[in-house]
Amino acid sequence: MVATLLLVAKLSAEPPMASAPTAGSAPQPGAPELQVGMAGAKAAELRGLLTRLFPDGTIEQIDPAGVRIRHPGGSLQLDWSAFPPELRLGKAGRSEAVGVWKTPSPGYPFQARKSRVGGTIEVVIRTDAQGRVERAVVHSGLDPMLDEHVLAFIRREWAGPPLSVRWVPLSFQLRD
């Protein structure tokens, strides 16, 4: 038996509207907490990531198939493959978003190489109705300078299927 977890969290302080609410709005008193059958820290981390990706949205449903978000642009169903593995409630399957991602390499900045900063940065990306990167947030970073370089490059150069979300690990390896 597969249980469905219904409306579980309010992501923004305002009800859905045609224009986005102001940044930094405080949550409404009595807004429901995220309850998704996962540990508290994991639920809080998932809620934080969704809030950064959809500051103007509301979680409609979380179940083993994925997450459904309502935002001013409409409703969006996200497969668990759009999320970092440690935040997945269900198995990652094939995303509903059909299309090709344009993902050129962001390069390895000289200052990061010189400082010997290396490892993997995990980024979650959201595209708009035209497939342009609308939001990109670091889920797990390495160094503020390198993280910002990656985010700026992704926002400027990457594109994907319209109205989709994708989790991407980017590795920066030092070679002696």
N, C-alpha and C positions, 0 to 999 in steps of 0.2 A: 504494500500500500504506500502510495506517495502522498505525503501531506503537503498542502499548499499553505504558505504563510502569507496572510493578507496584509493590508495597509499597515505598515510598521513604523514609519518615521516621517516626520515633517522636516524637509531639508531647508526650507526658507521660512522667514518670519511672516511673509505675506502669502496670501492665497495666490494660486497661479493667475497670471495676468499677461496682457499683451507685451508689456515692457518689463525688463528685469528689475527686481527690487534693488535698493541701494546696497552697496557692499558693506559688510560689517553689521548688518541688522541683528538685533538680539532675538533669540528664539521666543516664540509666544509662550506665555505661561501655560502650563498644562499640555504642551506638545508631547505626543507619545514618544517614548524611547524606542530605540531599535531592539526588537526581540526576534531573532531569527534562528533560535536553536543552536547558537554557537557561543563560545566563551565570551565573557564581557569585554575583554581587551580586544578580541578579534572583531566583535560587533562594533565597538567604538572606532576601530581603525577603518573598517568598511564604511561606516557612516561618515567619517572624516574625509575619506577619499571621494565618496559620492558627493559630499557637500562642496568640495573643491572643484569637482568636474561639473556639477549642476547646481550652482548657487541659487538658481531660479527655479528649482524643480522639487518634486515630491516623489518619494518611493511609493509606487503603487503596489508592488508585489515582489517578494523574494521567495523563490522555491528552488528545488534541485535543477530546474531548467535554466535559471538565471535570475536577472533582476529586470523589472519593468519600471521605468521612470516616466513621470509626466512633467513636462516643462512647456514654456510658451510655444515652442516649435511643434508640439504634439507629444505623442507617446512613443517611447523607444524601448524595445526589448533587447537586453544585453545578455549574451551567452556568457558563461563563467570564464571562457577563454579571454575575455576582455579584462580580467582582473588578475592580479598577482596570485600565484598558486596558494600562498598561505591564507588568502582571504576567500577562497572559493568554498561555497557550501555544497555545490554539486560538481559533477564531472564536467570538464571543459569539452565541449563538443564543437561542432561547426557553427561559426557565427552566422547569424541571419544576414549580415551585411555582405552583399555580393559585390565584388569589384577588386581592383588591384590597388595596392598601396604604393605610392612613390616615396621611397625611403633612402635617399642618398646618405652616405656616411657623413657624420658631423665632423670628422677629423679629430686629431688629438692635439689640443692646443699646446704650443711650445712651453708656456709657463707651467702647465700641468705635468708635462714630461720632465721638465727641469726640476720640479718639486717632487718628482717620483710618485705622483698620485695615480693610482691604478686600481682596477676592479670593475665592478658592474654597477651601472645606474639603472634603476627600474623607473620607467616613465609610463604614465597612462595618458592617452591622447583621445580627444573628442573632436569630431569633424562637424562642420555645419552642413546645411542643405546643398551646398555646392561642392562639398568634399574638401574644403580648406580646413586646416587645423584651427579650431576655434579655441580650444583650451588644451594645455599640456601641463601636467603636474608631476613632480618627482615623488614617487612612492618611497624609494630607497635611494639615497644619494651617496656621493663620495666626498665631495669638496664643494663648497658654495660657488667658487669660480667655475669649476668644470660643470657643475649642475646647470648653472645659468647659461653657459656656452651651449650646452646640449639643448636646453629649452628654447633659446633664441633661434638656434639653427632649425629645430623641428618646426617651430611656428612659421618660420620664413620659407623653408624648402620642402617640407613634407606635405603630402595630400593623400586622401584615401576615399573610400566609398562614402557617399553622402550619409549624414546622420549615423555615424558609427563610433564605436569606442574600441580602443586596442591597447593592450598592455604590451610593452616592449622592453626587454632587457638589453642594454647596450654595454659591451665590454670594452674596457680600455686596458690593454696589456702592455706592461713595460718589458722591453727586450734588452738584454745586456749585450 
